[in-house]
């Protein structure tokens, strides 16, 4: 089950509330809502999740990378009906890599170790020779699983576990997750709280250890939190 009982009802109630508020909202409210999400995903989220000392930030958290995140967010928002296939996943990665040292949309050809610890050991990702077949499996699940949250949460983890690209895999996986959510009638999830830095990593570790319930519970909690922030923003938005 993708969402624990305590979140399932709340998520759907908030979803209906936001839909009603946006259906009757003026242009200013709509833009305020979308701009807030874009800002959080492009600027606050990477600073929270992957803060590193200033001298080591380039090319991870420079303004070019943040601008790329905003452009990638615009791409998924402006293409809600596109089929999410391997080409589109590579396209999102290419946008994220624009003017960086990473060659966008190209699968890695070398072994890779995911930089999170699972039970005291680093996660070893599949050999590069397996990327194409694994990507096909991920794309199949994205387009053939009924429950939207299940598709989104699994795609997020599966892309992180596979590490198909040389870098920017986590940010790609979050954007693909949010694209699935948008296509399913939900709003994107943002990880913009100081506690997310550790909890996000803990959730991935839990999933890698086979604890899907803990992983899904954290993702669902972040979704509820984001929904509530959107509702509060819509309530306070004013017409200029």
N, C-alpha and C positions, 0 to 999 in steps of 0.2 A: 504494500500500500504506500503510495507516494506521500501522503500527508497524514499525520496523526489526527485522531478524532478531535482534539482540542483546537486544531487549526482549520480543519476542513470546512466547517460551517462558517467560520469567521472570514476565510478567504473568499468564499462565494458571496457572502453578504456584502463584503467590501467591494467586490467586483461589480455587483449590481448597483451599489451606491455610486461608485465612480462613473459608471456608464450613464446613469440617470443625470448626474451632475454635469457631465460633459455634453450630453445631448441637449441640455437647456442652457449651456454656458455661452457667453459671448466670445468673440474672437480673442479678446485680451486674456480671459481666463484660460482658454485653450493654450495660447502661446506661453503664458506663465507656467502652466503645468508641464508642457513639453520642454521648455527651456530649463526648468529646474531639473528634470530627469537627465537631460543632456549634460548639464553642468556637473551633477553628482557623478555620473558615469565617466566623464572625461577628465575631471579635475580632482574632486575629493576622493573618489574611490581608489584610484591608483596611489594617492598619497597615503591613504590609510592602510591598504593591503600590503604595499610593497615599498614602504619607506626605507630608503638607504641614505647614508651620509651624502651631503651635497657634493663632495669631491668625487663620488662614485656614481652620481645620478645619471649622467649621460651614458648611453642614449636611452635610459629606462624611463626617467621622469622629466625629461626636458620638455619645453613648450611645444616642440614639433611633435613629439609622441602624444602629448595631450590633445593637440589639434587633430591628430590622426584618429584618436579615440572618438572625438566629436564627429568627425567625418564618417567614421564607420557606423556610429549611432544613427546619423542622418540616413545612411544607406539602408539600414534595416527598417527604420521607421517609414521610409519612402517606398519600400517594396514589401508591403505586408502579404502579398499574394504569391510571391515568387516561391517556387519549389526549392527547398534547401537541399541541394545536392553537393557533391564534392567540389564542383566548379565554384559554387557560391561560397562555400567555406573558404576556399583558397582566395576568392575575391575579397572577402572580409579581411583575411590575413594580409593580403597585398595592400589594402588601404591602411592598415595599422603599421605597415613597414615602410610607408612612403618616406623617402629621404632619411632612412636609417641605414645602419650597417647590415641589416638582415635582408636577404633576398626574398621578397614577398611571394606567397603562394607556391613556394617550392618545398616539397617534402625533404626532410633531412635524409642524409645518406650515411650517417655515422651513428654508432650506438649512443644512447643517452640515458642518464640517470636523473630521475625526477628528484628535485631538491627538497623533499620532505621526508621525515623519518617515520617509518611504520614499525612499531614495536622495536625501536632501537636500530633499525636497518633502513638504508635508503631504498626507495622503490626503483626497481629496474624496469624500464619501459621496454616494449617489444622491439625486436631487432628491426632495423630499417626495411628489411625485405618483406616484413609483414604489414607495413603501413597501408599499402593499397587495399589489401583484403580487409583489414580492420576498418578502414575508412568506409568501405562499401557496406560493412555490417552496421556501422554507426548511422550512415545515411538511410539504410533500410529501416532501422528502428525509428528514426526521426519521422519517417513518412508512413509508417505502418503500425504505430502504437496509438491506441485510441485516446488515452488520457493525456491531456496537454501537459500537466505538471510532471507526470512520469516521463514523458518524452524530453521535456526541458531539463529536468534534473539529471537524467541519465546521460543525455548528450553532453552536458557540462562536465560530468565526471569522466565519461569515456574519452573525450578529447584530451583532458588533462592527463589521464593515465597513459594514453597512446603517445603524447608529445610528438605529433606528426611533423612539426616544423622545428627549425633550429632555435627559435625563441618566440616570445609573445604568444605562447600556447594558452596560458591562463586567461589573458584578456580576450583572445579569440573565442575560447570556450564560453566565457561569460556573455559575449555578444551573441553567439549562436543560441545560447539558452534564452536570452531575452528576445531574440527574433522568433523563436518558437512560441514564447509566451504571448507576444504581440499578435502572432497569427492565430492564436487560440482565444483571443479576446481579453487577455490579461494585460497588465502594465509591466514594464521591466522591473527587475529586482536591483536595488542598489545596495552596496556594502559600504556604508559611509560612517559607521560608528567606530570609535577607537577600539572597542572590544572585538570588532570583526577581524582585526589583524591575526589574532590567535585563534578565534573561534572558526574562522574560515579554514585555516590550516587543519584544525582539529576535526572538522567535518570531513575533509578530504581523507585524512588519515583513518577516520572511522569507516568510511566507505571502502577504503583499500583493505581494511581489516575484516570486511564482511558485515559491518554494522550499518545497514541501509537505513534503519529506523532513525538512528542518531543523525545521520547525514540529511535525510529528508526533513526531519524535525527542524534542524537549523535553517535549511533553505526555506521552509514554510514560514518560520518565524521572521526571517528577513523579508519575505514577501508581505506578510501582514504589516510589518513595520513600515515598509515602503508605501503600501496602500493607505495607511493611516496618515502618513506625511502628505500624500497627494490630496487626500480628502481635506486635511487642514488647510492646505494651500488653496484649494478651490473655494473653501469657505471664506477665506480672507482676501481673495483676489478682487480687485476693484477695477471698474471701468475708468480709463483715463479721460 
